[in-house]
Amino acid sequence: MVRRSGRRPGNQDTRQSILEAARSTFAEKGYDNASIRAIAASAEVDPALVHHYFGTKEKLFLATMNAPINPGELIPQALDGPREQAGERLVRMALTVWDSPAGTAALAVFRSALSNEWTARLLREFVVTQILRRAIGELVTDPAEAPMRSALVATQIAGILVPRYVLRIEPLASADPEILVAALGPNVQRFLADPLPGVFG
C-alpha cells in the first residue's frame, strides 16, 4: 500500500502533533471555524487519523483544553428542573466543579489565560461554545438576546470564581456554597429570563 506523500502515519507522536495543531487552529480560527480537515493539514496527517484518536471535533477541543469536565454531560444536569430556578442551578454547578478536584485543573487553565493570549483565546472559546451556548441556548427564548444574556451571566459566574478561588478573598473563599447560590442565583436568573430595560428594546 502506497502512503500519500506529506502525510504522517500514526505513531506515538501523532496524537501530540494533532493536539498541537488543534490548539493553534482553535485559537486562531475559533471553535466554529476550525475544521478537522484544517487541523489534520496543519498536523500533516490524514483527517481519518484525527477521528481515530479523538472522535469528534468537540472531543478534540476538550482534549486541547485538557478539560477536567465535560460540559456536554454537566450542563443538561444543571438545566434539569424548573426554569425559574435555572440561575441557582448554574451557580451551584460552577461551585461544585471548582470545589472538586477538577477545580485544581480549571484554576491552572484560568491563571494561564491571564498571562497567555493563546490560552486566553482557547479558554474564551471553551466558555462560549461549550458552556454558555449550551446553557443559555436552552433557557433564552429570543436567540437575538442570547449572546448578551450569556455574557451577562458570565459576569456573575466569573465574578465569584475570581475572588473565591484565585484571590481567596474572605469571607467568600470559605463561605458555604449554598450561601453563594442564594446570593448570586437570582442575579443569574434575571440575566437569563427577566426583561432588561435599556439593554433590549
Secondary structure, DSSP 8 states (H G I E B T S, - for coil): ----TT---S-TTHHHHHHHHHHHHHHHHHHHH--HHHHHHHHTS-HHHHHHHH-SHHHHHHHHTT-SS-HHHHHHHHHSS-GGGHHHHHHHHHHHHHTSTHHHHHHHHHHHHHH-HHHHHHHHHIIIIIIIHHHHHHH-S-GGGHHHHHHHHHHHHHHHHIIIIIS--TTTTTS-HHHHHHHHHHHHHHHHHS--TTT--
